[in-house]
Amino acid sequence: MTQENNMQVPFFTFRDFPDGIHARIEQTLVEEYRRQQFILGASVQEFERSFSDYIGVKEAVGVGNGFDALVLSLRALGVGPGDDVLLPGNSFIATINAVQQVGATPVLLDPDEKTYNLTAQAVNQAITQHTKAVIPVHLFGLPCPMPQIMQVAQEKGILVVEDCAQAHGAVVAAGK
Ligand SMILES: Cc1ncc(COP(=O)(O)O)c(C=O)c1O
């Protein structure tokens, strides 16, 4: 076996985060531990405010994790048993789990071979009378072609729940 074959690829690491972030995370964890208010406290409110500013929306609601965010969004939109939900077959497992959690049926679509993201064409072709929603997943930091997907969704009358777990702050340039 060559040395290259022995290379260890860490599954997840804070290694590449900007300088100083470790100290800030440690300090915040200690502060929160001392405050003993882990749910709906001042820090969550502050996070919701700064995150909504960062992504340019009026409101953000802090939840436990990305899976919960998807489940709550689907529930809020009334997606449930008897509904088909379109999503890319190459997403992280939480996306399909969320659809199953609300009792809806996941319909896995092939992504674009260059971007690995859903295309408006694939969404358009997959819509049937049972389709209630589509979940475009912005994988690896690259946004899906949202203007086109939104147009298809509006024309066909289906709901759109974006999974931004891998693309916080990513933007689609005007006209793209
Ligand atoms: C595309 C995608 N959706 C959803 C999730 C779920 O997020 P969480 O692990 O916070 O539940 C992840 C997590 O990596 C993800 O990559």
The ligand as a Gaussian input file, in Angstrom:
#p B3LYP/6-31G(d) Opt

LIG

0 1
 C      -28.327000      18.767000       3.036000
 C      -28.587000      18.556000       4.495000
 N      -29.849000      18.618000       4.946000
 C      -30.127000      18.438000       6.257000
 C      -29.132000      18.190000       7.170000
 C      -29.511000      17.931000       8.576000
 O      -28.937000      18.801000       9.474000
 P      -28.760000      18.304000      10.984000
 O      -27.619000      17.341000      10.989000
 O      -28.477000      19.579000      11.718000
 O      -30.049000      17.668000      11.434000
 C      -27.798000      18.126000       6.744000
 C      -26.709000      17.875000       7.682000
 O      -25.557000      17.790000       7.339000
 C      -27.512000      18.311000       5.376000
 O      -26.266000      18.244000       4.901000

